[in-house]
Amino acid sequence: MNVKIIVITLSVVMLGTFLSPTFAQQFKEPIYEIRGGTILGFEIDSESTSLIITLDARARGELIITLPRNLIDARIGSVDINFEIFVSNLKLNSYDEEITSFDRTVTIPFKRSNSELIITGTKIFNQVPTPQITKAQQIEQIIESELRKEIPDDKAKLLIFSDTQWSGAMESSSFEYAEIAGQGDESVIFDCESSFGRQGVFGAKIEKLAQDGYLRLVAIQHQKILSQGTTVAEFGDVLINGNCFSSFSAAPGGGCLIATATYGSELAPQVQQLRELRDNQLLQTELGASFTESFNKFYYSFSPIIADYERENPVFKEMVRLAITPLISSLSILNYVDIDSEESVLGYGLSLILLNIGMYVGIPAVVIVGIRKRF
């Protein structure tokens, strides 16, 4: 009897000896990318809340590794803090990191002589549990994915998340009131452009047509959330509104950056002249408004750089003043003519283009040719 007990006990001890390391290391290998070496293995140390990485470093390189929060994390309460990272027992003072709701991706440089990396956090798990992704987490993942996408032509997108039927309406400064209805998740791309001197705005109000369930609205544009709202109330509705992205945000109030920097103030007569020409002449016709919008997209792609350099360099500022004075003088002609049709905009516009080509190209060319003939 005693012999049997001893044999069973020894068997259990031996089985535990073989199985314990297996259970201790039972976790899914993190996603990683390495340059300059290879990963030999991963090990977790629960007592020091560390992930130990053994590597064969053949040259100077770096490891980019995505650490799931349900494997290792570093936070105090709900606030993320930095991992402590040691490269061959030397603490890494700084490193690049990208953070999401579900993981943290760190970039760790190493040298040829390094053989071990240790990432220490505040929490670590011996075994990664099967993630149970809730609907709320799925929605956050979809929103993060949508924010990484580029919506062309300055358009915006309304993301609708629901588990029931819903209906409502939306509108913006670019289109009239429009009714929308559906069931479940859906997305709507809409125009919400800013014009020169006017901020684009939007609004949406949607009601869920059931007692139970939820409804969430998120408006995004240029990889940013413009507005969002949610409800779980019986037959609850969500109202969101706000300002859309402005192509003219570089110029507060829609002013002329170069002219303002050149003449020192938005109240300078030359700047006011340009503003009056825009508001009282060009924007009064469809062709003029289209031209202004197209011109602004081009103009504001370079004007902030020139305006900043003018403020830093007085000599350059005077050079710009000499260069734009003929242009502003020629544009002043439009303040004394009637532009009340598309034809007049086209006619006067072409005339001014030809006039400025003559001033900026023709006259200098004649002068240069005359000087060459003389000398």
C-alpha positions in Angstrom: 0.0 0.0 0.0 2.8 2.4 0.9 4.6 1.5 -2.3 1.6 2.4 -4.4 1.2 5.7 -2.7 4.8 6.5 -3.2 4.6 5.6 -6.9 1.5 7.7 -7.4 3.1 10.6 -5.6 6.3 10.4 -7.7 4.2 10.2 -10.9 2.2 13.3 -10.0 5.4 15.2 -9.1 7.1 14.2 -12.3 4.0 15.1 -14.4 3.8 18.5 -12.7 7.5 19.0 -13.4 7.0 18.5 -17.1 3.7 20.3 -17.5 4.3 23.4 -15.3 6.8 25.1 -17.7 4.4 24.4 -20.6 1.5 26.1 -18.8 3.7 29.0 -17.7 4.7 29.7 -21.3 1.3 29.2 -22.8 0.7 32.5 -24.6 0.4 33.6 -28.1 3.6 35.0 -29.7 3.2 38.8 -30.2 3.3 40.2 -33.7 6.7 41.7 -34.5 9.1 42.9 -37.2 12.8 42.7 -36.7 15.7 44.1 -38.7 19.3 43.1 -38.0 18.7 39.9 -36.2 16.2 37.1 -35.3 14.0 36.3 -32.3 15.0 33.1 -30.5 12.2 33.1 -28.0 9.8 34.8 -25.6 9.4 34.2 -21.9 7.2 35.9 -19.3 8.1 36.6 -15.7 5.0 37.1 -13.6 6.9 38.2 -10.5 8.6 41.2 -12.3 5.7 41.7 -14.7 8.1 41.4 -17.6 8.3 40.0 -21.1 11.8 38.6 -21.8 12.9 38.4 -25.4 15.9 36.4 -26.5 17.5 37.4 -29.8 20.4 36.8 -32.1 21.6 40.3 -33.1 23.8 40.0 -36.2 24.0 43.8 -36.7 22.7 47.1 -35.5 18.9 47.0 -35.9 15.5 47.4 -34.3 12.5 45.4 -33.1 9.0 46.6 -33.7 6.7 44.6 -31.6 2.9 44.9 -30.9 2.1 44.1 -27.3 -1.6 43.1 -26.7 -2.9 44.7 -23.5 -4.2 41.3 -22.4 -0.6 40.0 -22.4 1.4 42.9 -20.9 0.4 46.5 -20.1 1.7 49.5 -18.2 -0.8 51.8 -16.5 -1.7 53.5 -13.3 -5.5 53.3 -12.9 -6.8 54.1 -16.4 -3.8 56.2 -17.4 -1.1 54.7 -19.6 2.5 55.0 -18.5 5.7 54.1 -20.2 7.1 50.5 -20.2 10.6 50.1 -18.7 12.7 48.6 -21.4 16.1 47.1 -20.9 18.5 46.1 -23.7 21.1 43.7 -22.3 20.5 45.1 -18.8 20.9 48.8 -19.9 17.7 50.8 -19.5 16.4 52.4 -22.8 15.7 56.0 -22.0 13.4 56.7 -24.9 11.6 54.8 -27.6 8.8 55.3 -30.2 5.4 54.0 -29.4 1.9 53.8 -30.9 -1.0 53.2 -28.6 -4.6 51.9 -29.4 -7.3 50.7 -27.1 -6.2 47.1 -27.5 -2.4 47.1 -27.9 0.8 49.1 -27.7 3.4 48.9 -30.5 7.0 49.8 -29.4 10.2 50.2 -31.4 13.3 49.0 -29.6 16.8 49.6 -31.1 19.6 47.2 -30.4 23.2 46.6 -31.2 25.1 43.6 -32.5 26.3 42.6 -29.1 22.8 42.6 -27.5 21.2 39.2 -26.8 18.3 40.0 -24.5 15.4 42.6 -24.3 13.2 43.0 -21.3 9.9 44.8 -21.4 8.6 45.6 -17.9 5.0 46.8 -17.2 2.6 46.9 -14.4 0.4 43.9 -15.5 1.3 40.6 -17.2 -0.7 37.5 -17.9 0.7 34.0 -18.1 -1.9 32.9 -20.7 -3.7 35.2 -23.1 -7.4 34.6 -22.7 -9.6 34.4 -25.8 -10.6 38.0 -26.4 -14.3 38.6 -26.0 -14.9 41.6 -28.1 -18.0 43.5 -27.2 -20.1 45.5 -29.6 -18.8 48.7 -28.1 -15.2 47.5 -28.8 -16.2 46.6 -32.3 -17.6 50.1 -32.9 -14.4 51.7 -31.6 -12.4 49.5 -33.9 -14.5 50.5 -36.9 -14.2 54.2 -36.0 -10.4 53.8 -35.7 -10.3 52.1 -39.1 -12.4 54.8 -40.7 -10.2 57.5 -39.2 -7.2 56.0 -41.0 -9.0 56.3 -44.4 -8.8 59.4 -46.5 -12.2 60.7 -47.8 -11.5 62.5 -51.1 -12.6 66.0 -52.2 -13.0 67.4 -48.7 -16.1 65.3 -48.1 -17.2 64.2 -44.7 -18.8 60.9 -43.5 -21.6 60.1 -41.1 -21.2 56.8 -39.3 -24.4 55.3 -38.0 -24.2 52.4 -35.5 -27.4 50.7 -34.3 -29.0 47.3 -33.7 -32.5 48.5 -34.7 -34.4 50.5 -37.2 -33.8 54.3 -37.3 -34.8 57.3 -39.4 -34.0 61.0 -39.4 -32.5 63.8 -41.5 -29.3 65.6 -42.1 -28.1 68.7 -43.9 -25.0 70.9 -44.3 -24.0 74.2 -45.8 -23.3 72.3 -49.1 -26.8 70.7 -49.5 -30.4 71.0 -48.4 -32.3 69.0 -45.9 -32.3 65.3 -46.7 -34.1 62.4 -45.1 -32.3 59.1 -44.3 -33.6 55.8 -42.9 -32.3 52.3 -42.4 -31.5 49.5 -40.0 -28.3 48.5 -38.4 -24.9 50.0 -39.2 -24.5 52.3 -42.1 -22.3 55.2 -43.4 -23.2 58.2 -45.5 -20.7 60.4 -47.3 -21.7 64.0 -47.7 -20.4 67.4 -48.9 -19.6 70.0 -46.3 -17.2 72.4 -47.8 -16.1 75.8 -46.6 -16.2 78.7 -49.0 -13.9 81.7 -48.9 -15.0 83.6 -45.9 -17.7 81.1 -44.7 -17.2 78.1 -42.4 -18.9 74.9 -43.5 -21.4 73.5 -41.0 -23.5 70.3 -40.8 -26.2 68.8 -38.6 -27.9 65.4 -38.3 -30.8 64.2 -36.1 -31.8 60.5 -36.1 -34.3 58.6 -34.0 -34.2 54.9 -33.2 -37.7 53.4 -34.0 -37.7 50.9 -31.1 -37.8 50.8 -27.3 -34.8 48.6 -27.0 -31.4 48.9 -28.6 -28.9 51.7 -29.1 -28.0 54.4 -31.6 -24.7 56.1 -32.1 -23.7 58.8 -34.6 -20.1 59.8 -35.5 -19.2 62.5 -38.1 -15.7 62.4 -39.4 -13.7 64.4 -41.9 -10.0 64.6 -42.7 -9.2 61.8 -40.2 -10.8 63.7 -37.3 -14.0 63.3 -35.4 -16.2 66.4 -35.9 -19.0 65.4 -33.6 -20.6 62.3 -32.0 -23.5 61.3 -29.8 -25.3 58.2 -28.6 -28.5 57.0 -26.9 -30.1 53.9 -25.4 -33.3 55.5 -24.3 -36.7 54.3 -25.5 -37.3 55.8 -29.0 -34.3 58.0 -28.2 -32.9 60.4 -30.8 -29.4 61.8 -31.3 -28.6 65.3 -32.5 -25.1 66.2 -33.7 -23.8 69.3 -35.4 -20.6 71.3 -35.8 -18.2 72.9 -38.2 -16.6 71.0 -41.0 -12.9 71.2 -42.0 -12.0 74.5 -43.5 -9.6 74.6 -46.5 -9.0 78.3 -45.5 -8.1 77.7 -41.8 -4.6 79.1 -42.6 -6.2 82.5 -43.1 -8.5 83.5 -40.2 -11.5 85.3 -41.5 -10.6 84.4 -45.1 -7.9 87.1 -45.4 -5.1 87.3 -47.9 -2.0 86.0 -46.0 0.7 87.5 -48.4 -1.0 90.9 -48.6 -1.6 91.1 -44.9 2.1 90.2 -44.1 3.3 92.7 -46.8 1.2 95.7 -45.7 1.2 94.8 -42.0 -2.5 94.6 -41.2 -5.8 93.2 -42.4 -7.1 96.8 -42.2 -4.5 98.1 -44.7 -6.3 99.7 -47.7 -4.7 97.2 -50.2 -6.0 94.2 -48.1 -9.5 95.7 -47.8 -9.5 96.3 -51.5 -8.8 92.6 -52.2 -11.5 91.6 -49.7 -14.1 93.9 -51.3 -13.3 92.6 -54.7 -13.8 89.1 -53.5 -17.1 89.7 -51.6 -18.7 92.3 -53.8 -17.6 91.2 -57.3 -16.3 87.6 -57.7 -18.6 85.8 -55.2 -21.7 87.4 -56.7 -21.6 85.1 -59.7 -21.3 81.3 -60.0 -18.3 81.4 -62.3 -16.5 83.9 -60.0 -17.3 81.8 -56.9 -15.9 78.7 -58.6 -12.8 80.5 -59.7 -12.3 81.8 -56.2 -12.6 78.4 -54.6 -10.2 76.8 -57.1 -7.7 79.6 -56.7 -7.8 79.4 -52.9 -6.9 75.7 -52.9 -3.8 76.6 -54.9 -3.1 79.9 -53.1 -3.2 78.5 -49.5 -0.9 75.7 -50.4 2.1 78.1 -50.5 1.0 81.5 -49.1 1.5 80.6 -45.3 5.2 79.8 -46.1 5.7 83.1 -47.9 3.9 85.1 -45.3 6.0 83.6 -42.5 9.2 84.3 -44.3 8.1 87.9 -44.9 7.7 88.5 -41.2 11.2 87.1 -40.6 13.0 88.9 -43.4 12.3 92.6 -44.0 14.3 92.6 -47.3 12.2 89.8 -48.7 9.0 91.6 -47.5 10.0 94.7 -49.6 10.7 92.5 -52.6 7.2 91.0 -52.3 5.7 94.5 -51.9 7.3 95.6 -55.2 6.2 92.4 -56.9 2.5 92.5 -55.9 1.9 96.2 -56.2 1.3 96.1 -60.0 -1.1 93.1 -59.5 -3.1 94.9 -56.8 -3.3 98.1 -58.9 -4.6 96.1 -61.9 -7.2 94.3 -59.8 -8.5 97.7 -58.5 -10.0 98.2 -62.0 -12.7 95.6 -61.1 -14.0 97.8 -58.3 -15.1 100.4 -60.9 -16.9 98.1 -63.3 -20.2 96.2 -63.1 -19.8 92.4 -62.9 -23.3 91.2 -63.0 -23.1 88.2 -65.3 -21.0 85.1 -66.1 -19.9 86.7 -69.4 -18.6 89.8 -67.7 -16.6 87.8 -65.2 -15.0 85.8 -68.0 -14.4 88.9 -70.1 -12.8 91.0 -67.3 -10.9 88.1 -66.0 -9.3 87.3 -69.3 -8.5 91.0 -69.8 -6.8 91.2 -66.4 -4.8 88.0 -67.0 -3.5 89.4 -70.3 -2.7 92.7 -68.7 -0.7 91.1 -65.9 1.1 88.9 -68.4 2.1 92.0 -70.2 3.3 93.7 -67.0 5.2 90.8 -65.5 6.5 89.1 -68.7 6.1 91.5 -71.7 7.6 94.7 -70.2 10.7 92.9 -68.6 11.3 91.0 -71.9 11.2 94.3 -73.9 13.6 95.9 -71.4 16.0 92.9 -71.5 16.0 92.9 -75.3 16.6 96.6 -75.4 19.6 96.4 -73.0 21.1 93.5 -75.0 20.8 95.5 -78.3 22.4 98.5 -76.7 25.4 96.8 -75.1 
